[in-house]
Amino acid sequence: MELEPAVPAGTLRYSIFGDKSNEFYKDPLSFVQSRTALYGRSIFLERFLTKPTVFITDYASVKELLIDKSRSFSFGYKQFLSHVYEDNIVFTNGDVASEIRGSMKGLFDADKIASYHEKHIQPIINKLLRNATYLNETPAYTSMKYLSTNICLATFLGLDENSQ
């Protein structure tokens, strides 16, 4: 006898009118608490950003999904994006993912992170703050984009924005 896969409680409604993104953004905690009470489960289905989305709202379920049964599912975004980006570290799972994580583990120990901060991150932040003008408005997005782009280029590629 074959068992049917369990379907989370919830409704999907129509893509635009049933979307609950706005309600979620207004108060995420209230949204989760009200749905958990309504469906009587910590896992439920709602339409979010017009896509059917499963919400997992308790630690035990997240742990089971991401740790205990991590090899039992495939990432949904892989199906949609792998034809564009091919195989890469984001779409890797199983033994290959464990091997990659193991090889990268040394990059994130406390000494390395302190070194990245001292050599790359702090000089970029200092430059951004030195060049900040308090008389003119600077859009937060522009500053954060500058900051994150330069930190990534310096940390991962060893590039300085002033070098050619």
PyMOL commands that set and color helices and strands:
alter all, ss='L'
color gray80, all
select helices_A, chain A and resi 21-26+28-39+59-68+70-72+76-85+89-91+94-108+110-131+140-157
alter helices_A, ss='H'
color red, helices_A
select strands_A, chain A and resi 9-10+43-48+51-56
alter strands_A, ss='S'
color yellow, strands_A
deselect
rebuild
show_as cartoon
